[in-house]
Amino acid sequence: MLNHTLLQFVAEPKRPFRSRGNMKTTALTTVHHLSFRSEAEESAFRSETLDSGFTLIELLIVMSIMLIIMAFAVPQMLKVKKTADETSAIQTMRTVGSAEVSYNAAYQGTGYACPLSALGGDPKSGAPSAQASQLIDPILAASGQKSGYTFTVTCGNKVTISNQDVYTSYEVTGVPQTVGKTGDRGFCSDENNIIKFDPAGGTNCTVPIQ
């Protein structure tokens, strides 16, 4: 197979020559030289040209593709996070409900724990008590916040026994800190440990969790 070569004509002007005797000037001539470039050299030349960098149009195309990907990915990521926050909130509601049952059994002279902080307490601070039963995470009990939700325990009915108030019911609620961002639904439960939700993210819970 014959190798292809590239013929390149290079024009070089020849300086005019003027003789001393008759002051004749030669005409301007052009000498053509043949320059040969092998196929390998031509390929290398083209590669150097292509590797010199991206053009503005290429950069704009890449940026447009990235923006399209982000437009689809970001909403999906937010949806996944909301689902995870709601799942965590339901589990926290169950944890608080179980802790209330244990609290009521351990402190019958008080009844159910109210407020939420009564279920917490630092184990290093000493033995559990009615004011700090150490039944749930102390951070959750103190702040009432976890995974984008805010939890509250509200006192319910009470009876007075030996001049001591004993709570016979309670309500625990969990609502998104930002509705639509950290969660869509609000959750409620009581001493019956049946968790219901409010589709609007509030505490008007009417739909039981399946």
N, C-alpha and C positions, 0 to 999 in steps of 0.2 A: 504494500500500500504506500502510495506517495504521500510524504508529509506536506501539509499545506504551509505555505509561507506567505507572509504579508509583505507586499512591495510598498515601499514608502518613498515618495519623491520629495527630495529636499532641495529647494531652490536657493542657491547662493549667488548673490550678485558679484560680478567681477568688476573691480575698480577700473575706471577708464585709464588708458595709457596714452600718454602724450609724448611724442618724440621731440627731441630738442631741435632737430634740423628743420623740419618743415612744419612744425607746430601742428601736426595732424593728431587728431584725437580718434582713438578706436571707439567703435560703437559698444554700448553697454550690452554685455552678453550674460547669459544665464547658463550656468553649468548644472546639470542635473546628475545627482548621485543616487544610486539605487541602494536602499537600506533594507536588509532582510531581517525579519523577526520570526523566530520559530514558533510553532504552535504552543509549546510549553511556556515560552516567554509571554505570548499573548494571553494565555490562560492566567498566568500569574499577575499580569497587568490588570486584567479584569477583576481578579479576586481582590487585589489591593484597592481597586476603585469601589467595590461593593462593601469592603470592610471599613471603609473610611468613616461610617456612622449612619444613623437613621436620618431620614429626611423629615421635614416638618409634617408632611402628610402622614407618614408612617407613625409618628408619635401621636398625632391626633386620632388616628384609627385605634391605636392601642389604648389610649385614654378613654375613648368612646366605649370600647369593649369592656373595660374595667368598670365604668359607670353603669353599664347595663347589668353586669354581674352583681354589683353592689345593690342595685335597685331591686333585684329579686332576692338576694341573700339576706339583707338586713331585716326586712319584715319577717322572714321565716325564722331568723334567730330570735327576734323579739317574741314571736309566738311560742317558740320552744321554751324560752325563759319564763313566760307567763304560765305555761302549763306546769313547769317545774315548781314555780312558786305556789301555785294552787295545790299541787300534790303535797308539798311540804306543809302548807297551812292545814290541810285535812288531817295529816298525821299529828300535827301539834294539837289540834282540837281533841283528837283521841287521847293524846298523852295527858292533857289537862283533865279530861274526863276521868281517866283512870286514877290520876293523882287525887282528884276530889273524892273518889270512892274510898281510897286508902286513908285520906285525911279524916273523913267522916267516921271511919271505923276506929281510927287511932285517937281522935279527940271528940268523943261523943258529947262532951259538955259544951262544945263549940258548934258542932254540926259541920256544915260544909265550909270550906275555906273562902274567905272573902276579906280583902281583895286578892288578886292574883299573887301578890308578893308573899302572902302567907304560905304559898306552896314552895317557895324558894328557900334561900338561906345558904350560907357557906358552911360546908361540913367542917372546915378548920376552925370555925368560930365556937364550936361546942356541940352539945347534944341537940337533937331536933326539939322543937317546941311548937306550940300552937301558932306562934307568930312567925316562925321560920321552920317549917316542917321538913325541908330539904328533900322534897319529892320530885322537883323538876329542876331544870337548868337554872342556876341562880341569875344568870344574865337575862334569860327570858322572863323570869319572875320579876326582876327589878325594872327592866325596860319595857316589857310587853311587846317587844318587836323581834321578828325573825323572818328572814327570807322575803322581805317586801310586804309583810303583813303586820298589823297591829292587833294584839289580843287583849281583851278586857274581861274580867270576871265581875259580874254585878250581883249584889246580894238579893236574895229572894225573900220568901216568907220566913218568919221566925216565931219562935215561942220562947217564953221566959220561964226558966226552971231555976229555982233557988236564986232569984235575982240575976241570973245569967242568960243572956240572949243566945239561943241555939237556932242556927239557920237550917231550915228544912228544905230549902230549894236555892237554886242559883241559875245564872245564865252566863255562858261564856260565848263571846263573839270574836270573830277574826275578820278584819276588813282590809282590803288592799291599801297600801300607803298612797298609791297613785292608781286610780281605777283606769284600766285600759293599758297600763304599762307594767305594773307589778302583779296584776291579776284582774280578772273580770268579775269574779263572784265573791260575795261576802258569805261568811259561814256562821251558823249559830248552833248551840247545843245547850242542854240543861241536865238536870239530875237524872233524866231518863236515858241519857247518852245516845240520843238520836240526832245525828248531824243533818241539818238542812242548809240550803243555800238561797241567797238572794241574787238573781241574775244581774241586777243593777249594781251589785258591789256594795250594797248597804247591809242593814240588819233586819230587813223585812223578809226573813227567811221562811219560805213556804214549801220549797221543793226538797224532798228527802234525797240524800246522797245514795245513789244505787251501789 
